[in-house]
Amino acid sequence: RLEAVAGVEFTRASVNSEYRQLVDNNRQPITQTTTLGQINIMGSLKFALTERGRQISTLAWVPRRVVPYVGTGAGILWYRLRQSGDFVDVLNARRPIFTDVFQSTDWTPAAHLFGGVDIRLTRRLFATFDARYLWAVGEMSRPFTGFDKLDLAGLKTSAGVNLVF
C-alpha cells in the first residue's frame, strides 16, 4: 500500500496589468506583465487508504476499481519572477515613467501534502485525480531589495492517466 514516487512539475503563469489612475506623457496606459515560472523536483511517499486489490489464487490478482490515497513529500523548487513594462518612479521628477525588466530567480526547498484517487478504467488503464498543497518561500534578489519574501505556497489540482504494464 506504500509507494515511493518521484516527479517533476513545470508551471508558468503570466498576468497583464495597468495603472488605473496614471498615464504616460503620451496619454497611453502604463502597463506591466508579471510572469512566475516554476520547476518543482520532488520525491514523495504515497499511501493507499484501501488495499489496491485482492489475490484470488497464486497466479490471479484482481485490482480494486477505486483506490483513495494520501501522501507527503519534499524536494527543491526553482522559480523565476519577472516583471516587465512601464514603471512609475515618484522620486525622479525628470523621468517619472520608465521602461524596465525586473527579475528574481533562485532555488528553494519545498514540501507538500497530497490526496487523491486512482480509478481503474480498464485492466491496465487508470485515471488519477490529485490535490496537492505546496509550501515554499523564495528570497527576492537585487531588483526587489526591501520587498518581503516570495510566497510560493498554494493548492494545485491535477488529473492524469496511468498505464500499468
Phi, psi and chi 1 to 4 in degrees:
 res  aa     phi    psi   chi1   chi2   chi3   chi4
   1 ARG       -  -12.4  -69.3  169.3   59.8  170.1
   2 LEU  -105.1  131.7 -173.2   63.7      -      -
   3 GLU  -127.5  146.0  -64.0  177.5   32.3      -
   4 ALA   -97.8  132.7      -      -      -      -
   5 VAL  -129.2  138.1 -179.3      -      -      -
   6 ALA  -123.1  149.0      -      -      -      -
   7 GLY  -161.1  163.8      -      -      -      -
   8 VAL  -132.0  129.3  177.4      -      -      -
   9 GLU  -117.6  138.7  -66.5  177.4  -18.9      -
  10 PHE  -118.1  128.3  -57.5   93.7      -      -
  11 THR  -137.7  150.1   57.7      -      -      -
  12 ARG  -153.7  134.7 -175.4  175.0 -178.2  -91.9
  13 ALA  -136.7  144.6      -      -      -      -
  14 SER  -137.5  136.9 -171.8      -      -      -
  15 VAL  -133.6  132.0  174.6      -      -      -
  16 ASN   -93.5  144.6  -64.6  -38.4      -      -
  17 SER  -146.3  164.0   60.6      -      -      -
  18 GLU  -150.1  153.0   73.7  177.3   58.8      -
  19 TYR   -69.2  136.9  -75.4   91.0      -      -
  20 ARG   -85.5  -32.0  -67.8  178.6 -174.5 -142.9
  21 GLN   -96.0  -17.8  -56.5  -67.9  -31.1      -
  22 LEU  -119.9  151.7  -59.6  172.8      -      -
  23 VAL  -132.4  162.5  -67.5      -      -      -
  24 ASP   -81.7 -174.8   66.6   12.2      -      -
  25 ASN   -66.2  -16.9    5.5   -8.3      -      -
  26 ASN   -98.1   13.6  -61.7  -35.7      -      -
  27 ARG    63.6   25.3  -64.3  -72.0 -159.8 -150.0
  28 GLN   -96.2  152.2  -64.0  -62.3  -47.4      -
  29 PRO   -64.2  148.1   -1.3    3.7      -      -
  30 ILE   -91.1  109.0  -60.4  171.1      -      -
  31 THR  -115.6  154.9   60.2      -      -      -
  32 GLN  -142.0  156.7  -63.0  173.6   -8.1      -
  33 THR  -124.6  126.1  -59.2      -      -      -
  34 THR  -110.9  127.0  -57.3      -      -      -
  35 THR  -126.4  133.5  -55.7      -      -      -
  36 LEU  -123.2  119.9  177.6   62.9      -      -
  37 GLY  -115.8  144.8      -      -      -      -
  38 GLN  -140.8  144.6  -61.2  176.7   -2.2      -
  39 ILE  -127.7  119.7  -60.6  173.4      -      -
  40 ASN  -112.6  115.9 -170.9    4.8      -      -
  41 ILE  -104.9  119.7  -57.5  168.5      -      -
  42 MET  -141.5  160.5   63.9 -164.7  152.0      -
  43 GLY  -127.9  145.2      -      -      -      -
  44 SER  -142.3  159.2  -55.4      -      -      -
  45 LEU  -112.2  126.9  -70.2  175.5      -      -
  46 LYS  -116.2  126.5  178.8  178.1  172.2 -179.7
  47 PHE  -116.9  120.7  179.8   72.9      -      -
  48 ALA   -75.5  128.8      -      -      -      -
  49 LEU   -75.8  -18.8  -63.3  175.3      -      -
  50 THR  -129.1  164.8   60.8      -      -      -
  51 GLU   -61.3  143.2  -68.0  -69.3  -25.5      -
  52 ARG   -74.1  -12.3  -67.6 -158.1  165.9  -89.5
  53 GLY   172.9 -168.6      -      -      -      -
  54 ARG  -139.2  145.1   60.2 -174.5  163.3   84.5
  55 GLN   -89.3  126.1 -173.5  171.2   -8.3      -
  56 ILE  -105.7  -10.7   56.3  174.5      -      -
  57 SER  -163.0 -177.9   72.1      -      -      -
  58 THR   -67.9  -21.4   55.0      -      -      -
  59 LEU  -116.2   -0.5  -61.0  175.2      -      -
  60 ALA  -125.1  136.1      -      -      -      -
  61 TRP  -137.3  133.1 -173.9   76.9      -      -
  62 VAL  -113.0  116.7  177.8      -      -      -
  63 PRO   -74.7  151.0   23.0  -28.2      -      -
  64 ARG   -70.4  153.7  -86.8 -169.1 -172.2  -88.7
  65 ARG   -73.5  -41.6 -173.5  120.0  177.1   96.8
  66 VAL  -130.2  128.6  176.2      -      -      -
  67 VAL  -130.9  106.0  179.1      -      -      -
  68 PRO   -77.4  153.1   24.1  -28.3      -      -
  69 TYR  -147.7  160.6   59.8   84.4      -      -
  70 VAL  -133.2  164.1  -65.3      -      -      -
  71 GLY  -170.2  173.1      -      -      -      -
  72 THR  -147.1  158.3 -173.2      -      -      -
  73 GLY  -170.1 -179.4      -      -      -      -
  74 ALA  -152.2  166.9      -      -      -      -
  75 GLY  -178.5 -155.3      -      -      -      -
  76 ILE  -129.0  140.4 -171.1  162.3      -      -
  77 LEU  -124.3  127.8 -179.5  124.0      -      -
  78 TRP   -97.6  138.2  173.8   86.4      -      -
  79 TYR  -137.4  153.5   63.2   91.2      -      -
  80 ARG  -139.7  117.1  179.1  175.0   64.4 -167.1
  81 LEU  -102.3  125.0  175.1   67.2      -      -
  82 ARG  -132.2  127.1 -176.5  176.4 -167.5  -90.2
  83 GLN  -120.5  126.1  -72.2 -174.0  -54.1      -
  84 SER  -134.1  149.6   60.8      -      -      -
  85 GLY   136.5 -149.8      -      -      -      -
  86 ASP   -97.4  140.1  -60.1  -33.9      -      -
  87 PHE  -129.7  156.8  -63.9   87.3      -      -
  88 VAL  -108.9  126.0  177.3      -      -      -
  89 ASP  -111.4  101.1 -175.0   -7.9      -      -
  90 VAL   -72.0  -14.5  -65.6      -      -      -
  91 LEU   -90.9   -8.4  -59.2  177.3      -      -
  92 ASN  -114.1   98.4 -173.4  -14.4      -      -
  93 ALA   -71.5  -27.5      -      -      -      -
  94 ARG   -76.4  -31.4  -70.9 -175.4   30.6 -137.5
  95 ARG  -139.0   70.6 -167.9  173.9  149.1 -125.6
  96 PRO   -72.2  -23.5   25.5  -31.9      -      -
  97 ILE  -120.7  127.0  -61.9  168.2      -      -
  98 PHE  -138.7  156.9   63.9   97.9      -      -
  99 THR  -103.5  133.9  -58.8      -      -      -
 100 ASP  -160.0  174.4 -150.8  -22.1      -      -
 101 VAL  -129.5  126.5  174.8      -      -      -
 102 PHE  -115.5  136.7  -62.1  111.4      -      -
 103 GLN  -144.0  141.2 -176.2  168.6  -68.0      -
 104 SER  -131.5  123.9 -176.7      -      -      -
 105 THR  -134.9  137.9  -58.6      -      -      -
 106 ASP  -171.3  174.2 -155.5   -4.3      -      -
 107 TRP  -106.6  146.7  -70.5   90.2      -      -
 108 THR  -148.6  149.9 -171.3      -      -      -
 109 PRO   -68.2  152.4    8.3   -9.6      -      -
 110 ALA  -141.3  150.5      -      -      -      -
 111 ALA  -135.5  155.0      -      -      -      -
 112 HIS  -151.4  154.0   61.1  -90.9      -      -
 113 LEU  -119.8  146.7  -68.9  174.1      -      -
 114 PHE  -150.1  163.7   62.7   94.4      -      -
 115 GLY  -153.4  157.3      -      -      -      -
 116 GLY  -178.4 -162.2      -      -      -      -
 117 VAL  -147.8  138.8   63.5      -      -      -
 118 ASP  -103.5  130.7  -70.5  -31.3      -      -
 119 ILE  -121.3  123.5  -57.8  169.0      -      -
 120 ARG   -77.2  121.8 -177.9  170.9   51.8   94.7
 121 LEU   -96.0  -43.9  -57.5  173.5      -      -
 122 THR  -137.3 -173.2   67.3      -      -      -
 123 ARG   -58.3  -37.0 -170.7  170.6  147.2 -129.7
 124 ARG  -118.9   -0.1  -65.3 -177.2 -178.5 -100.9
 125 LEU  -116.0  127.8 -171.0   65.1      -      -
 126 PHE  -126.4  142.8  -70.7   79.1      -      -
 127 ALA   -98.3  144.1      -      -      -      -
 128 THR  -127.3  132.2  -60.7      -      -      -
 129 PHE  -122.9  132.6  -59.8   94.8      -      -
 130 ASP  -142.3  142.1 -173.3  -83.8      -      -
 131 ALA  -126.6  132.9      -      -      -      -
 132 ARG  -135.5  135.4  170.5 -177.2  -40.9 -101.3
 133 TYR  -110.0  125.2 -166.3   86.4      -      -
 134 LEU  -108.6  137.4  173.5   79.5      -      -
 135 TRP  -114.8  123.1  -72.5  -86.6      -      -
 136 ALA  -161.2  146.8      -      -      -      -
 137 VAL  -134.3  131.3  175.8      -      -      -
 138 GLY  -110.7  147.2      -      -      -      -
 139 GLU   -81.6  140.3  -67.5  -71.1  -26.5      -
 140 MET   -87.7  134.0  -61.7  -63.7  -83.4      -
 141 SER   -89.1 -172.6   60.2      -      -      -
 142 ARG   -45.2  -49.5 -175.5  168.9  170.4   74.7
 143 PRO   -62.3  -19.9  -13.3   21.2      -      -
 144 PHE  -107.5   27.1  -62.8   97.1      -      -
 145 THR   -56.3  132.7  -57.2      -      -      -
 146 GLY    93.4   -8.3      -      -      -      -
 147 PHE   -84.3  158.8  -76.9   71.9      -      -
 148 ASP   -66.5  167.9  -69.6  -22.1      -      -
 149 LYS   -65.0  156.3  -67.4 -177.6  178.4 -174.0
 150 LEU   -86.8  115.2 -177.8   60.0      -      -
 151 ASP   -81.6  110.5 -176.9    3.2      -      -
 152 LEU  -101.8    8.3  -61.2  165.1      -      -
 153 ALA   -72.5  154.0      -      -      -      -
 154 GLY   166.7  170.7      -      -      -      -
 155 LEU   -94.1  134.5  179.5   67.1      -      -
 156 LYS  -126.8  138.9  -66.1 -177.7  179.9 -175.4
 157 THR  -118.2  150.3   57.6      -      -      -
 158 SER  -149.5  160.8   63.7      -      -      -
 159 ALA  -137.9  146.3      -      -      -      -
 160 GLY  -157.1  179.7      -      -      -      -
 161 VAL  -127.5  134.1  176.8      -      -      -
 162 ASN  -116.0  134.8  -64.7  -34.0      -      -
 163 LEU  -109.7  119.8 -180.0   62.8      -      -
 164 VAL   -96.3  128.3  177.8      -      -      -
 165 PHE  -140.9      -   53.5   94.7      -      -
